Amino acid sequence: MEKINIKALSVNSCYQGKRFKNQTHKDYVREVLSQLPIKYIGKPPYILILEFGLSSKLQDLDNCIKVFQDCLTVKYDFNDRDIYELQAKKFNVEKNKEYIKFDIVEKK
């Protein structure tokens, strides 16, 4: 693993002014929250494991993570600062076969 000595930049630091959530965002959050199962996630710190089935090969994996992660924090009432490890994968799937798999586990 390579190392560079620089402080990581938060996406919140990359924009001037306020960003507004559009209707697509609001609809997505509502749909995700309605589909998330009841689940006990234990105590922090956490490992978040994600798998995205994407029908567009152009879709960036990292762009899928934040909004879905924010939905998880709402549903399971935790702060995403308590995620100490993130594992994410993407797979190509046919259109209308998209999916998201996830798990939140206690980091031992």
C-alpha positions in Angstrom: 0.0 0.0 0.0 1.3 3.4 -0.9 1.2 6.4 1.4 1.2 10.1 0.8 1.3 12.7 3.6 -1.8 14.9 3.0 -5.0 15.6 4.9 -8.0 14.0 3.1 -10.4 16.5 1.7 -14.1 16.2 2.7 -16.6 16.5 -0.1 -18.3 19.2 2.0 -15.2 21.3 1.6 -15.4 21.1 -2.2 -18.4 23.4 -2.8 -19.2 27.0 -2.3 -22.6 27.9 -1.0 -25.5 25.5 -0.2 -26.3 22.4 -2.2 -30.0 21.6 -2.5 -31.5 18.1 -2.6 -33.6 17.7 -5.7 -36.8 15.7 -6.1 -34.9 12.6 -7.5 -32.8 12.6 -4.3 -35.9 12.9 -2.1 -37.7 10.1 -4.0 -34.7 7.8 -3.8 -34.3 8.3 0.0 -38.0 7.6 0.5 -37.8 4.4 -1.6 -34.6 3.1 0.1 -36.0 3.8 3.6 -39.2 1.9 2.8 -37.2 -1.2 1.6 -34.5 -1.4 4.3 -35.3 -4.2 6.8 -35.4 -3.9 10.5 -31.9 -4.8 11.7 -29.9 -4.6 14.9 -26.4 -3.2 14.0 -24.7 -3.5 17.4 -22.3 -0.9 18.8 -19.7 1.2 17.0 -17.2 1.2 15.5 -18.6 -0.4 12.3 -17.6 -2.0 9.1 -19.9 -1.1 6.2 -20.0 -3.7 3.4 -21.7 -2.7 0.2 -22.3 -4.4 -3.2 -24.0 -2.5 -6.0 -25.4 -4.2 -9.1 -25.3 -1.5 -11.7 -26.7 -1.5 -15.3 -24.5 1.3 -16.4 -20.8 0.6 -16.8 -20.2 4.3 -16.7 -21.5 4.7 -13.1 -18.8 5.4 -10.6 -18.8 3.1 -7.5 -18.0 6.0 -5.1 -20.9 8.1 -6.3 -23.3 5.3 -5.2 -22.1 5.2 -1.7 -22.8 8.5 0.1 -26.6 8.8 -0.4 -27.2 5.1 0.4 -24.9 5.4 3.4 -26.9 8.4 4.6 -30.1 6.4 4.3 -28.6 3.7 6.5 -27.7 6.2 9.2 -31.3 7.4 9.2 -32.9 4.0 9.3 -30.5 2.5 11.9 -29.9 5.6 13.9 -26.1 5.8 13.9 -23.6 8.4 12.8 -21.5 7.6 9.7 -18.4 8.9 11.5 -18.6 5.6 13.4 -17.8 3.7 10.1 -14.1 2.8 10.4 -13.9 0.4 7.5 -15.7 0.4 4.2 -15.8 -2.5 1.7 -17.5 -1.7 -1.6 -17.9 -3.6 -4.9 -19.8 -3.1 -8.1 -21.1 -5.6 -10.6 -22.5 -5.2 -14.1 -26.1 -6.3 -14.4 -28.9 -6.1 -17.0 -31.2 -3.0 -17.0 -34.0 -3.4 -14.5 -31.9 -5.9 -12.5 -30.1 -3.3 -10.4 -29.7 -4.0 -6.7 -27.8 -3.0 -3.5 -26.6 -5.5 -0.9 -25.3 -4.3 2.4 -24.2 -5.3 5.9 -23.2 -3.3 8.9 -21.1 -5.2 11.4 -19.3 -4.3 14.6 -15.5 -3.8 14.1 -13.8 -6.0 16.6 
